[in-house]
Amino acid sequence: MSSYLVFAGPGAAVPDERSKLVADRFAVLAFAFPVIWLLFNRLWFEALIAFVLYLAATMMMADAAWFWPGLALGFAISLVTALEGRNWRGAALARRGWRLVDLVEADDADTAFEIHARRTGANGPAASTPGQTTRQPVMRTARAGNDTDAIGLVPVERS
């Protein structure tokens, strides 16, 4: 199961069929082709930095004394891009005016959008005043006849 960040476009209603879902997981294509993956996802600045670093790594590998450090640099660029590339994409969407409206855990993007649409309902999420914060749901678990509260896996004692 993967986590999906659901972004709604500027001024769009929630749920919107044009919403973008960004999976929060390792990107295999970003590992294999980091610069191309960054360009494809419109991460221009990150692609420029990756290209310059790959160029430096290639020049380092041309010299026998610097081969292994150059290879390690190339591998590090690929690894960082594969691990953080999707987070960079989410940050780029936020800079462009997209709003993060939901975080969904699902097996694939279609299921994640269905869960998101079901959560928000036909009328959108519940309206809140600007100063009001939303509460995290508290899950109830039963242990040996005792009712205890937990937020995720963290037990919460209430008095």
TORKOL-340619 format. One record per residue (C-alpha): residue number from 0; x, y, z. Coordinates in Angstrom, 2 decimals, padded with zeros to 5 digits, always signed. Last residue first. Layout:
BEGIN
@num:NUM | c1:X | c2:Y | c3:Z $
...
This chain:
BEGIN
@num:158 | c1:-008.68 | c2:+011.74 | c3:+032.38 $
@num:157 | c1:-007.74 | c2:+010.62 | c3:+028.91 $
@num:156 | c1:-004.80 | c2:+008.37 | c3:+028.15 $
@num:155 | c1:-003.67 | c2:+008.30 | c3:+024.54 $
@num:154 | c1:-002.01 | c2:+005.26 | c3:+022.99 $
@num:153 | c1:+000.15 | c2:+005.93 | c3:+019.91 $
@num:152 | c1:-000.42 | c2:+003.48 | c3:+017.04 $
@num:151 | c1:-002.66 | c2:+005.82 | c3:+015.07 $
@num:150 | c1:-004.16 | c2:+008.13 | c3:+017.66 $
@num:149 | c1:-005.25 | c2:+005.76 | c3:+020.40 $
@num:148 | c1:-007.97 | c2:+005.76 | c3:+023.01 $
@num:147 | c1:-008.48 | c2:+002.97 | c3:+025.51 $
@num:146 | c1:-011.60 | c2:+000.97 | c3:+026.32 $
@num:145 | c1:-010.79 | c2:-001.79 | c3:+028.76 $
@num:144 | c1:-012.35 | c2:-005.27 | c3:+028.46 $
@num:143 | c1:-009.07 | c2:-007.06 | c3:+027.80 $
@num:142 | c1:-007.99 | c2:-004.47 | c3:+025.26 $
@num:141 | c1:-010.55 | c2:-002.68 | c3:+023.13 $
@num:140 | c1:-009.48 | c2:-000.10 | c3:+020.58 $
@num:139 | c1:-011.09 | c2:+003.23 | c3:+019.83 $
@num:138 | c1:-009.61 | c2:+005.44 | c3:+017.13 $
@num:137 | c1:-009.40 | c2:+009.17 | c3:+017.66 $
@num:136 | c1:-009.86 | c2:+011.20 | c3:+014.50 $
@num:135 | c1:-007.52 | c2:+014.17 | c3:+014.15 $
@num:134 | c1:-009.26 | c2:+017.41 | c3:+014.92 $
@num:133 | c1:-009.48 | c2:+020.26 | c3:+012.43 $
@num:132 | c1:-008.22 | c2:+023.65 | c3:+013.43 $
@num:131 | c1:-010.47 | c2:+026.70 | c3:+013.61 $
@num:130 | c1:-009.07 | c2:+030.14 | c3:+012.88 $
@num:129 | c1:-010.39 | c2:+030.30 | c3:+009.30 $
@num:128 | c1:-013.83 | c2:+028.86 | c3:+010.20 $
@num:127 | c1:-014.47 | c2:+025.33 | c3:+009.09 $
@num:126 | c1:-016.52 | c2:+023.93 | c3:+006.25 $
@num:125 | c1:-016.98 | c2:+020.18 | c3:+006.13 $
@num:124 | c1:-015.33 | c2:+018.72 | c3:+003.08 $
@num:123 | c1:-017.02 | c2:+018.81 | c3:-000.29 $
@num:122 | c1:-020.74 | c2:+018.62 | c3:-001.06 $
@num:121 | c1:-020.62 | c2:+015.31 | c3:-002.94 $
@num:120 | c1:-018.65 | c2:+013.56 | c3:-000.25 $
@num:119 | c1:-015.17 | c2:+014.46 | c3:+000.96 $
@num:118 | c1:-014.37 | c2:+011.00 | c3:+002.23 $
@num:117 | c1:-016.01 | c2:+009.16 | c3:-000.70 $
@num:116 | c1:-014.12 | c2:+011.30 | c3:-003.23 $
@num:115 | c1:-010.81 | c2:+010.65 | c3:-001.43 $
@num:114 | c1:-011.48 | c2:+006.91 | c3:-001.27 $
@num:113 | c1:-012.30 | c2:+006.89 | c3:-004.99 $
@num:112 | c1:-009.16 | c2:+008.93 | c3:-005.71 $
@num:111 | c1:-007.00 | c2:+006.45 | c3:-003.80 $
@num:110 | c1:-008.61 | c2:+003.52 | c3:-005.61 $
@num:109 | c1:-007.72 | c2:+005.08 | c3:-008.94 $
@num:108 | c1:-004.18 | c2:+005.90 | c3:-007.79 $
@num:107 | c1:-003.32 | c2:+002.36 | c3:-006.72 $
@num:106 | c1:-003.07 | c2:+000.19 | c3:-003.60 $
@num:105 | c1:-004.43 | c2:+002.80 | c3:-001.22 $
@num:104 | c1:-003.50 | c2:+005.13 | c3:+001.63 $
@num:103 | c1:-004.96 | c2:+008.61 | c3:+001.24 $
@num:102 | c1:-003.69 | c2:+012.06 | c3:+002.21 $
@num:101 | c1:-006.11 | c2:+014.85 | c3:+001.40 $
@num:100 | c1:-006.57 | c2:+018.46 | c3:+000.29 $
@num:99 | c1:-003.09 | c2:+019.67 | c3:-000.60 $
@num:98 | c1:-003.83 | c2:+022.85 | c3:-002.51 $
@num:97 | c1:-002.45 | c2:+023.69 | c3:-005.97 $
@num:96 | c1:-001.22 | c2:+027.27 | c3:-006.34 $
@num:95 | c1:+001.92 | c2:+026.74 | c3:-008.41 $
@num:94 | c1:+004.11 | c2:+026.64 | c3:-005.30 $
@num:93 | c1:+001.94 | c2:+023.78 | c3:-003.96 $
@num:92 | c1:+002.43 | c2:+021.85 | c3:-007.21 $
@num:91 | c1:+006.20 | c2:+022.34 | c3:-006.92 $
@num:90 | c1:+006.15 | c2:+021.07 | c3:-003.33 $
@num:89 | c1:+004.28 | c2:+017.95 | c3:-004.43 $
@num:88 | c1:+006.78 | c2:+017.36 | c3:-007.25 $
@num:87 | c1:+009.70 | c2:+017.79 | c3:-004.85 $
@num:86 | c1:+008.09 | c2:+015.19 | c3:-002.58 $
@num:85 | c1:+007.82 | c2:+012.88 | c3:-005.60 $
@num:84 | c1:+011.49 | c2:+013.36 | c3:-006.36 $
@num:83 | c1:+012.67 | c2:+012.62 | c3:-002.81 $
@num:82 | c1:+013.50 | c2:+008.90 | c3:-002.87 $
@num:81 | c1:+014.14 | c2:+008.43 | c3:-006.59 $
@num:80 | c1:+015.96 | c2:+011.76 | c3:-006.91 $
@num:79 | c1:+018.11 | c2:+011.03 | c3:-003.86 $
@num:78 | c1:+019.01 | c2:+007.58 | c3:-005.22 $
@num:77 | c1:+019.84 | c2:+008.77 | c3:-008.71 $
@num:76 | c1:+022.01 | c2:+011.62 | c3:-007.46 $
@num:75 | c1:+023.73 | c2:+009.28 | c3:-004.99 $
@num:74 | c1:+024.50 | c2:+006.75 | c3:-007.75 $
@num:73 | c1:+026.09 | c2:+009.45 | c3:-009.88 $
@num:72 | c1:+028.13 | c2:+010.70 | c3:-006.93 $
@num:71 | c1:+029.24 | c2:+007.14 | c3:-006.07 $
@num:70 | c1:+030.37 | c2:+006.60 | c3:-009.68 $
@num:69 | c1:+032.33 | c2:+009.84 | c3:-009.58 $
@num:68 | c1:+033.94 | c2:+008.84 | c3:-006.26 $
@num:67 | c1:+034.81 | c2:+005.45 | c3:-007.78 $
@num:66 | c1:+036.33 | c2:+006.82 | c3:-011.01 $
@num:65 | c1:+038.36 | c2:+009.66 | c3:-009.45 $
@num:64 | c1:+041.83 | c2:+008.10 | c3:-009.74 $
@num:63 | c1:+041.02 | c2:+006.59 | c3:-013.14 $
@num:62 | c1:+040.01 | c2:+009.97 | c3:-014.58 $
@num:61 | c1:+036.97 | c2:+009.87 | c3:-016.89 $
@num:60 | c1:+034.79 | c2:+009.01 | c3:-013.89 $
@num:59 | c1:+035.26 | c2:+012.52 | c3:-012.48 $
@num:58 | c1:+034.07 | c2:+014.08 | c3:-015.75 $
@num:57 | c1:+030.97 | c2:+011.88 | c3:-015.67 $
@num:56 | c1:+030.28 | c2:+012.81 | c3:-012.04 $
@num:55 | c1:+030.62 | c2:+016.52 | c3:-012.86 $
@num:54 | c1:+028.17 | c2:+016.15 | c3:-015.76 $
@num:53 | c1:+025.84 | c2:+014.23 | c3:-013.48 $
@num:52 | c1:+026.06 | c2:+017.08 | c3:-010.95 $
@num:51 | c1:+025.27 | c2:+019.66 | c3:-013.64 $
@num:50 | c1:+022.33 | c2:+017.57 | c3:-014.89 $
@num:49 | c1:+020.96 | c2:+017.03 | c3:-011.38 $
@num:48 | c1:+021.10 | c2:+020.78 | c3:-010.69 $
@num:47 | c1:+019.34 | c2:+021.58 | c3:-013.95 $
@num:46 | c1:+016.70 | c2:+018.91 | c3:-013.33 $
@num:45 | c1:+016.03 | c2:+020.32 | c3:-009.85 $
@num:44 | c1:+015.54 | c2:+023.79 | c3:-011.32 $
@num:43 | c1:+013.22 | c2:+022.55 | c3:-014.07 $
@num:42 | c1:+010.93 | c2:+020.28 | c3:-012.06 $
@num:41 | c1:+008.34 | c2:+019.97 | c3:-014.82 $
@num:40 | c1:+007.55 | c2:+016.29 | c3:-014.11 $
@num:39 | c1:+009.00 | c2:+015.21 | c3:-017.47 $
@num:38 | c1:+012.10 | c2:+017.31 | c3:-016.78 $
@num:37 | c1:+012.64 | c2:+015.61 | c3:-013.41 $
@num:36 | c1:+012.16 | c2:+012.15 | c3:-014.94 $
@num:35 | c1:+014.60 | c2:+012.98 | c3:-017.76 $
@num:34 | c1:+017.22 | c2:+014.17 | c3:-015.26 $
@num:33 | c1:+016.77 | c2:+011.16 | c3:-012.96 $
@num:32 | c1:+016.71 | c2:+008.34 | c3:-015.53 $
@num:31 | c1:+017.04 | c2:+004.98 | c3:-013.72 $
@num:30 | c1:+016.30 | c2:+006.20 | c3:-010.19 $
@num:29 | c1:+013.55 | c2:+008.55 | c3:-011.34 $
@num:28 | c1:+012.06 | c2:+005.66 | c3:-013.31 $
@num:27 | c1:+011.96 | c2:+003.56 | c3:-010.14 $
@num:26 | c1:+010.22 | c2:+006.23 | c3:-008.07 $
@num:25 | c1:+010.25 | c2:+005.16 | c3:-004.39 $
@num:24 | c1:+007.00 | c2:+006.07 | c3:-002.66 $
@num:23 | c1:+004.68 | c2:+008.95 | c3:-001.78 $
@num:22 | c1:+002.34 | c2:+008.74 | c3:-004.74 $
@num:21 | c1:+001.22 | c2:+012.12 | c3:-006.07 $
@num:20 | c1:-002.44 | c2:+012.39 | c3:-007.02 $
@num:19 | c1:-003.51 | c2:+015.35 | c3:-009.09 $
@num:18 | c1:-007.08 | c2:+016.59 | c3:-008.99 $
@num:17 | c1:-008.69 | c2:+017.06 | c3:-012.40 $
@num:16 | c1:-011.68 | c2:+014.91 | c3:-011.40 $
@num:15 | c1:-012.44 | c2:+017.35 | c3:-008.59 $
@num:14 | c1:-013.42 | c2:+016.40 | c3:-005.07 $
@num:13 | c1:-013.19 | c2:+019.17 | c3:-003.86 $
@num:12 | c1:-014.01 | c2:+022.23 | c3:-005.94 $
@num:11 | c1:-011.28 | c2:+023.90 | c3:-007.95 $
@num:10 | c1:-010.08 | c2:+027.44 | c3:-007.25 $
@num:9 | c1:-006.43 | c2:+026.55 | c3:-007.79 $
@num:8 | c1:-006.24 | c2:+022.84 | c3:-008.56 $
@num:7 | c1:-006.80 | c2:+020.18 | c3:-005.92 $
@num:6 | c1:-003.85 | c2:+018.09 | c3:-004.74 $
@num:5 | c1:-004.27 | c2:+014.58 | c3:-003.32 $
@num:4 | c1:-001.16 | c2:+013.11 | c3:-001.69 $
@num:3 | c1:-001.12 | c2:+009.33 | c3:-002.07 $
@num:2 | c1:+000.27 | c2:+006.91 | c3:+000.49 $
@num:1 | c1:+001.18 | c2:+003.49 | c3:-000.81 $
@num:0 | c1:+000.00 | c2:+000.00 | c3:+000.00 $
